[in-house]
Amino acid sequence: MKKYYSSRLEFVIDSIDQIPGENRKFLDAGFLGSTEMEGKIHIEVLKKLKPSDAMTGIDLNKEKLKNFSEHIKKMINKNIHLEYLEASVYSLPFPDDFFDGIFFLEVFEHLESPYYALKELIRVLRPGGLFIMTTPNPLSLEKILRFFFVKKIASKKQLKLFKGADDHKILPHPQSVCNLLETYAMKTELSFIKQTVKLTFLPQTFFKMTFFRRLSAYFGIKSYKF
């Protein structure tokens, strides 16, 4: 497995190929997100699926969901079975062990009770299935530098800079998420995605060092259910 990726899309596309078989069932939870990028990643995922695959997308934004579902089939040239539902990640309308792969991309940080959502998502993932998650990294280089060198780290300005978007609620430590998933009988792999801070005065070899790459803008998790 690759440990470092240049973009969230690269990480997600690489994950799809790790789910073998035909007639695979996928769930993309909260796929419309708060930015246009999340919807674009969903479309790119659809382009990578096999004709025998099925994709279900859920979101709480009823209007965006309706508009997206009306136009998506014109955007992709495949006969994949698509279903889009208004549903909450806290109470999924699916039976246990239902999906082969679940995408949870840039959603965790927007939830007030994200750990309850994780438990519910794992419930509907079949044994051997793959859970794929991305979220902003609280240990990014930019955040680490502010933490050590800014005097008033609890000021309104610094707190806003730390959380990023106004609707972000919590930025979890990568190991905390891995630990939680392990308690749900999951085998977890951690990757780091995209470095946004450019330190041009440093040699290129510095950027390839493990400790620096872990100070990425995002982290990604691939977790297999036992």
N, C-alpha and C positions, 0 to 999 in steps of 0.2 A: 504494500500500500504506500502511495506517496504521502509524505508528511507535510509538504508545502505546496501551495497552489497560488497561482497569480490572480485568480478571480473566484468568486462564489460559483459562477456558472461552470467553470472548469471542474471544481470540486463535485458539483451535483451530477454533471454528465458522466464523470468517471465512476460515480457511485452506481448509476443505473446498470452499467455493464457487470457489476458484481452480484446482480440478482439473476440467477440462471432460470431456464425453463421457458415454456410457452404459457399462454393464457394467464399471464401475471396480472394481479390486481393491485393498483396503486391508489394511495390517498395523498392528496396535497392539502394540508390543513392550514387555513388562513392564507391561501395562495395569492390573493389579490393585494394584501398588505396595504401599507400607507404610501408607498411610492410606486411609480410606474415600473421600476426595475423588477419587482417581485412578479408581476404579471408576465413580463418578458421571459423570465426564467422558466415559468410554467409552460409557456409556448415552446421554448427550446427543448424542454423535457418531452413534450408531446411529439416533437419531431424525431426524437431518438427511440420512441417506443415501437414495438412490433405491431403489425396489424391485429394479432391475436390478443394484445393487451387491452386492459380496461383502466380508465382513469376516473376517479371521483375527486372533485374539488369542493371544499367547503369553506364558507366564509359567512360573516354576520352582516356584511354590507349588502343588503337586499338589492339595492338599485345597481351597484357595480356588478353584482353577480348576474343579474338579469341581462345587462348590456353585454357583458363578456360572453355569456353562454349563447347569445344570439349571433355573435360574430365569429366565434372561435373556429367553427368548421370551415369558414371561408379562408382562414389563415393557414390551415395545415392541409396537406394533400394526402390524408390517410383516413382509413375507415376504422379508426380506433373507437371503441365504445366509450363515450364520454357522458358523465353525469355531474351536474353541479347543484349543490344543495345549500340552503341556508341552515347552518347547524353550528353548535358550540363545541369547542374542543373539550369542554368540561363534561359534556353529556352526548357522546357520539351515537347516532342511530344505526349502529352496526353490531353484529354478533361478535363474540370473542374469536380471536384467531382467524380473522377474515382476510386481511391484506398481506400481500407479499412484500410490499415496500411502502413506507410512509415518509413523506417529506414534511419537515417542520422548519421552514426557512424564514429567518428574520421575524419570528412570531413570539418566541419565548420572552424577549425583552419588553414586549408590549402588554404582557398579562400581569394582573395583580396576584394571581395564584398559579404561576407557571408549573410548579411541581405537581399539582393536582392534574393539570393538563397532560403532563408527561405520563402519569400513571394510566390515564384513560386511553391515550394513544397506544401505549404498549399493550393494553388489554386487547385491542382489535388487530394487533400484529400477530401473524401466525408464527409458531415455532420455526426457526430457520430464516424468518423474514428479516429485512433490513430497515432500521430506523435511521433517517438521515436528517441532520439538524445543522443549521448555521445560526450564529448570533454574534453581535459585536464583542470584541475581546476587551475586558476591563484591564488587561495587562498590556495593552498596546503601547508602543514606544511613546506616542504623544501623551497618553494618560500617565505613564510612569514618570516622564520628565516633569509634568505639571505637579504630580504628587510630591516629588522630592525637592523641586526648586521654587514652587509658588508658595508664598508665605501663608496666605489665608485660603487654604484648600476647601474650607467649608462655607466660603462666601457664596452668595447667590450666583454670581458670575461663574465661579469655578464648578459649582454643582451642576449648572446648566451645561457647561462645556463637557463635563464628565459623562452625563447621560446622553448627550447628543440630541436626538429628536425630542421634541416636547412631550410626545406620548410614550417615551420609554419609561418603564417602571423599575426594572431591575436588570443589572448586567452581572451574570453569574461568573464565578471563577470556573475555568475549564475543568479543573479536577473535581469541583463540587458536583457538577453535572455528571461526570463520569462515575463518581462514587454512588450517586443516586441510581443511575441506570444499572450499575452492578447489583444493587439490592433487588432489582426487578428481574434478576436472572438474565442479564444482558452482557455480552462480550463486546467491549467498547474500544474503538480506535479513535485517536485524536489527531487532527490535522490543523495547520495554521494557514490562513488565507490573506494574501495581499498586504503589502507594506506601503503605507501612504506617506510616511515621512521620508523625505529625500535628504540625505546627508552627503552632499556632493564632495565634501572635502575628505571623505574616507575612501580607502581603496575598495575595489569591488569584492575582494576576498572577504572583507568584513561582513558584507551583506549575506554571505553564504554560510556564516557561522550559525550553529544551532540556536544559541541563546538569542541572537538578534532576530532570527526568523520567527521565534516564538513571540516576539513583541509585535505581532501582526495586527491588522485592523479587525480581523474576524477570526473565529475559530470554528471548525467543523467537526461534527461527530458522526461516525458510522457505528451503529450498534446492532449486533445480531442477537436475536432472542433464542435462548436455549430451548 
